[in-house]
Structures are given as C-alpha cells and as structure tokens.
Amino acid sequence: MRRTFREGALLLRALLMPAARSVRGNIGLAALSVVLAFVLWIFVTDTEGGTTRSGTLPNVQLQVEPVNVPRGLTIAGEIAPVRLRVEVDEDVWGDLRSDDFMATVDLAEQSEGKHSVPVEVEARTGRGRLEVLGTVPAEVEVTLVPLFSKSVPVEVQLQGTPPAGLESGDPRSDPDTVTVSGTQELVGLAGKAVAIVDISDASSGIERSFALE
C-alpha cells in the first residue's frame, strides 16, 4: 500500500511539473488572460442588460400631492408641479408617463406659514431597471393657513324635461345642509351646495347619491 501511494505521488508530480513551469514562464500572459476575460464579462453583461439613459424626462410633469396635513390647517393656493430625473433603459425612456410615478410632500412637521418642502417620488413601475434620481426642483413651496368651515344649504337643481306622462315634484335632499371647509377666502364665497339631477330619462322617482358642487 505504501509503495502504491509513493508511485502515485511520483506520477502526479510528473504530470503537474510541466504545467507549473509553463505558468511560471508565462505569468504575464496568464495575467493578461484574466484581465481580458474580466473585460469580456463586463461587455457581455452590459450587452445583455441594454444601454441606459439618465436625465430629466421631457414629457413627464408631476402634480404634487400633500400628505399628513396638520389638523386645523389647509393649503393656500396650488403646489407647483415638478419635473423628474431618472435613469432607465434606453428602450423604456420614451414610454414613461406621469401615471408611472407619484409625487408627494409630507407636511406632518409643518406649522402655519410658508415652507420649502422636499418632494418625494415613488415609482409605480419597475420597467427598464427604473431608478428615480430626483425632481426639478427638489423642493416646492407650500403655504399653510388656518382651516375654516361653515354650514351651507343643499339645493337640488332639476335638469331636462321628464318623459310624457310624468311630471316633476319638489325635490328633497338628505341631508339638507353640508359643511364646506378650506381657506377663509374660499369658504367665504360658498353660499350653497348644489346637486344637479337629470330627469330627462326618468321612468319613476329618483333616489340616489349625487355629487355636490
């Protein structure tokens, strides 16, 4: 057994010695081969993944939604829209739309007055390895003012003429008053809430919910 092991070791040494001498004699070539293999791997990976493009999307303008508005306050005016900077695959760049993103400003820590608040963007799609880089501008101005409320009557306005054989009666609403809230300036302009009801196609009494204006 000991003799067999010794003969095997001698045979293995005889096989490996030429390879070892070859590597020592061509160490530069071996290193170059490793570098070339690495470069080739990067090239193949990049080719398979496709080229990317980064910058400001030309056809996307996002409306900014406020979240966590402090109790007792409301926003005066409108928040300016923002543009979006992204990095995405070239073949997806032109297909991105506003619906693919949601922009918000968190007002939880804000008080009455004017503030510059950073915009946060959430991507609603993962197409083309999409990565959101930021917005232009990065912050928007938000003015918080006291929230005013008041009660106004509800008025039902009938629209159209009922079919032959039918006539309209006096409409009733439930509730007959509602509360409107907003800035003092806008709430002061509100005199009533109106529900418009089309009766031109009615075949009987109409009882359902309507949006108020």
C-alpha positions in Angstrom: 0.0 0.0 0.0 2.8 2.4 1.0 4.6 1.6 -2.3 1.5 2.2 -4.3 0.9 5.6 -2.7 4.6 6.6 -3.4 4.3 5.6 -7.0 1.0 7.6 -7.4 2.6 10.7 -5.9 5.6 10.5 -8.3 3.2 10.1 -11.2 1.1 13.2 -10.2 4.3 15.3 -9.7 5.4 14.3 -13.2 2.1 15.4 -14.7 1.9 18.8 -12.8 5.6 19.9 -13.1 5.3 20.9 -16.8 2.1 22.9 -16.2 3.7 24.7 -13.2 6.8 25.6 -15.3 4.5 26.8 -18.1 2.6 29.1 -15.7 5.9 30.5 -14.2 7.3 31.1 -17.6 4.1 32.9 -18.9 2.9 34.8 -15.8 2.4 37.9 -17.8 0.3 36.1 -20.4 -1.8 34.5 -17.6 -2.5 37.9 -16.0 -3.4 39.3 -19.4 -5.8 36.4 -20.0 -7.5 37.1 -16.6 -7.9 40.8 -17.5 -9.3 40.0 -20.9 -11.8 37.6 -19.5 -13.0 40.2 -17.0 -13.4 42.8 -19.7 -15.3 40.3 -21.9 -17.6 39.5 -18.9 -18.4 43.2 -18.4 -19.1 43.6 -22.2 -21.4 40.7 -22.3 -23.3 41.8 -19.2 -23.8 45.3 -20.5 -24.9 44.0 -23.9 -27.5 41.7 -22.3 -28.8 44.4 -20.0 -29.1 47.0 -22.7 -27.9 50.6 -22.6 -29.3 53.0 -20.0 -30.1 56.7 -20.2 -30.3 59.3 -17.5 -31.6 62.8 -17.3 -34.9 64.8 -17.0 -37.9 63.2 -18.6 -39.1 65.6 -21.3 -42.8 64.6 -21.3 -43.5 64.0 -17.6 -44.7 66.7 -15.3 -45.9 65.5 -11.9 -48.6 67.1 -9.8 -47.5 67.0 -6.1 -50.0 65.6 -3.6 -49.8 66.8 0.1 -49.9 64.2 2.8 -50.2 64.4 6.6 -51.6 68.0 6.5 -51.6 69.1 10.2 -55.0 69.3 11.8 -56.6 72.7 11.7 -54.6 73.8 8.7 -55.1 73.7 4.9 -53.1 74.6 1.9 -53.4 78.0 0.3 -53.3 78.0 -3.5 -51.8 75.2 -5.5 -48.5 73.3 -5.3 -46.3 73.8 -8.4 -45.7 70.7 -10.5 -42.2 69.2 -10.8 -40.1 67.5 -13.5 -38.4 64.2 -12.9 -34.8 63.0 -13.2 -34.4 59.2 -13.8 -32.1 56.5 -15.0 -33.7 53.8 -17.1 -33.1 51.5 -20.1 -32.9 53.4 -23.4 -35.8 51.5 -24.9 -38.2 52.4 -22.0 -37.2 56.1 -21.8 -39.8 57.4 -24.2 -42.6 55.2 -22.8 -42.6 56.6 -19.3 -45.7 58.7 -18.3 -47.0 60.6 -15.3 -49.1 57.6 -14.2 -45.8 55.7 -13.6 -45.0 57.9 -10.7 -46.5 59.5 -7.6 -45.0 62.7 -6.1 -45.8 63.8 -2.5 -44.8 66.3 0.1 -45.0 65.3 3.8 -46.4 68.2 5.9 -46.6 66.4 9.2 -44.0 68.6 10.9 -45.0 71.9 9.4 -46.8 74.8 11.0 -48.8 77.8 9.7 -46.9 79.8 7.2 -44.8 79.3 4.0 -42.4 76.4 3.8 -40.0 74.8 1.3 -40.6 71.1 1.5 -38.6 68.3 -0.3 -40.5 66.3 -2.9 -40.7 62.5 -2.5 -41.3 60.4 -5.6 -42.5 56.8 -5.7 -42.1 54.8 -8.9 -45.2 52.7 -9.8 -43.3 50.6 -12.3 -40.1 48.7 -12.4 -39.8 48.6 -16.2 -36.3 49.1 -17.6 -34.5 49.0 -14.3 -36.0 52.3 -13.5 -34.3 54.4 -10.8 -35.6 57.8 -9.7 -32.7 60.3 -9.3 -34.7 63.3 -8.0 -37.0 66.1 -9.0 -36.7 69.5 -10.6 -37.0 71.5 -8.4 -36.0 69.3 -5.4 -38.3 71.3 -3.1 -41.6 73.1 -3.6 -43.2 76.0 -1.7 -46.3 75.2 0.4 -48.3 77.8 2.3 -50.3 76.5 5.3 -53.2 78.7 6.6 -55.9 78.1 9.2 -58.8 75.8 8.1 -62.2 77.4 8.1 -65.5 75.6 7.9 -69.2 76.6 7.7 -72.6 75.0 7.0 -74.4 75.8 3.8 -77.8 74.6 2.5 -78.1 71.9 -0.2 -80.1 72.9 -3.3 -81.3 70.3 -5.8 -81.5 71.6 -9.4 -83.5 69.5 -11.9 -82.2 69.3 -15.4 -84.1 68.2 -18.5 -87.8 67.5 -19.1 -89.4 64.3 -17.8 -90.9 61.8 -20.3 -94.5 62.1 -21.4 -97.0 61.2 -18.7 -94.6 62.1 -15.9 -94.1 65.4 -14.1 -91.5 66.6 -11.6 -92.3 67.3 -8.0 -90.4 69.2 -5.4 -87.0 67.5 -4.9 -85.8 66.8 -1.3 -82.2 66.2 -0.1 -80.9 64.4 2.9 -79.1 66.0 4.5 -80.4 69.4 3.7 -77.2 71.1 4.8 -73.5 70.3 4.5 -70.2 71.6 5.8 -67.6 73.1 3.5 -64.0 73.6 4.5 -61.0 75.4 3.1 -59.2 78.7 3.2 -61.1 81.6 4.7 -61.2 83.3 1.4 -62.8 80.4 -0.5 -65.2 79.3 2.3 -66.5 82.9 2.4 -67.5 82.6 -1.2 -69.6 79.5 -0.7 -73.3 80.2 -0.4 -74.8 76.8 -1.1 -74.1 73.3 -2.3 -75.8 72.2 -5.5 -76.8 68.8 -6.7 -77.7 68.6 -10.4 -80.2 65.9 -11.2 -81.1 64.9 -14.8 -84.7 63.8 -15.1 -84.9 63.5 -18.9 -84.8 59.7 -18.9 -86.5 59.1 -15.6 -89.3 56.4 -15.5 -90.1 56.8 -11.8 -88.8 58.6 -8.8 -85.0 59.0 -8.5 -83.4 58.2 -5.2 -79.6 58.0 -5.2 -76.4 59.9 -4.2 -75.2 62.9 -6.2 -72.0 64.9 -6.1 -72.4 68.4 -4.7 -70.9 71.5 -6.3 
